[in-house]
Amino acid sequence: MTRSGADLALLLLGGYRTLVDTVAAELAAGGHDDVRPVHDFAMRAIADGADNASELGRRLAVSKQAAAKTIAVLLERGYVRRGTDPQDARRKRIEVTPLGWEVMHRGEAIFDSLREDWARRIGAEELATLERQLGALVGDTPVSPDAAGRAALD
């Protein structure tokens, strides 16, 4: 059976959605039913230095206003907090809280478990081959983890 290019895109998207939706469901079952993919992208960008709405917006490829809304949600839910800048006490910077780190680490562990499941289902060598082939086609970093706006993942 020959598939179209659109079929390939849908298969790839389906694989992504299967992984992300499963992680979201498992996080929800563990008490984190308010976490969305964009929240993880935002927390990772914040942990990597995007400590204000302007910088977070640039990293997520969204407007400053959209980034500010995401920050407000993360603040409200306790995943980030406002802290003082060590170089300028007047400036408030955003930082990931221990709860935010816990959610990110739990999500990583679930992704690792899903990868192990896929390896069992199709074989570890087959999965490694698939990953190598996808890497050859799209590059080693096909989507920057902090580019949620471009990826339209929520």
N, C-alpha and C positions, 0 to 999 in steps of 0.2 A: 504494500500500500504506500503510495507516494503522498506525502503531506505538503501542504503549501507553506510559504513563509509565514503567513498569518497563524497557521497551526503551530509552527515552531514557537512563535512569540507567545501564544496562549499556553503552550506547555511550560515554557520557562516561567511565565507569570503564575501559572497554576502551582508550580513547584515552590516558588517564592511565597505565595499566599498560603499554601499548605503549611509551610514551616512557620511563618509569622502568626497565622491564626491559631496554630497549635500552641505556640509559646504564649500568646495572649490568653488563651483559654486556661492554660496551666497556671499562669500568674494569677488570673482571676480566681481559680479554685484555691489558690494559696493566700487569698485575701487581698490581692492587688487588682481588683476588677476595674480600676480607674486608669490603668496604664495603657497607652496606645503607642504604636510604633514611633510616631513623631516625638513622643515624650522621651523615649530612649535615645533617639537621635539628638534631641536637644540636650539631655543630660550629658551625653558623651562629648558634645561640643563644648558645653560649660566646663566639664572636667578638663578639657584640652585648652582652656583659656578664654573661651567666649563668655566673658563675665558681665556683659551688659547687653541690652536689647539690640543695639546697633550691630555689634559684632556677632551676636547669635543670628540675627537676620541675614547677615552676609554668609555665615557658615551654612545656614539651612536653605539659602536661596529663597528667602521669603522677605516680605516687607518688615520694617522695624515694628510696625503696629502688630503684625501677626506674631512676631517674636515676643513682643511685650505681652500679648495674650497668653502665649504658651508659658512664659515665665510666671504670669499670674496664676495659672492653673497649677503649675509645679510648686509654687510657693504655698498655695492653698492646701495642696495635698501632702505637703511636707517633704517633697522630694528634693527641693533646693531651698536655700535660705539666703538672705542678704547678709553679707559680712562687710567689715571695713577693709579698705585697701591698706596694706602695710606701708605704702609709700605716701598715701594721702588719706588721712582719717576722715576728710569731708566726703570722699567718694565711697559709694556703696557698690560692692561687687557681688555677683551671684556665685554661689558655690553649691556643690552637690552635698546633701546631707548623708548621714549614715544610712538612712532609710532608702535614699536614692541609689546609693552604692549597692545596698542589699538587693534591690530590684534588678539593677543592671547585672550583677553577678548571678542572680537566680536565672535571669533570661539567658545568659551565656551558657549556663549549665544545661538548661532545657534544650537550647540549640545543639549543644554537644551530644546530648542524649538522642535527639532526633537524627543527627548525622550517623550515630552508631546504629540506630534502627534501620536507616536507609542502607547502610553497609551490610547489615544482616540480610536485608530483603533482596538486594541485587548483587551482593558480594563486595567485599572490601576493595578488590582489584578493579572491579567495574566502576565503583564509585570514584576511586582515585583516578581512573582513566577519564571519567566524565568531568571531574574537576580540572584535570590537566587540559582537556579539550576546550572546555569553556574558558579557561584562562588563556589559551591560545587564541580564541576567537574574540574575546572582549578585553583582554589585558588582565593584569594582576589586581588592579583596583577598578573594576568596571563602574561602580557607583561609590562615591565617597560616602562613608558612613554618616557624615554630617550634612549631606545634601538632601534632606528630606523633602524640601520643596520641589526639587527637580524630579525626585523619584515618585512623588505623589503616592505616598505609602500609607496614609492614614485611612 
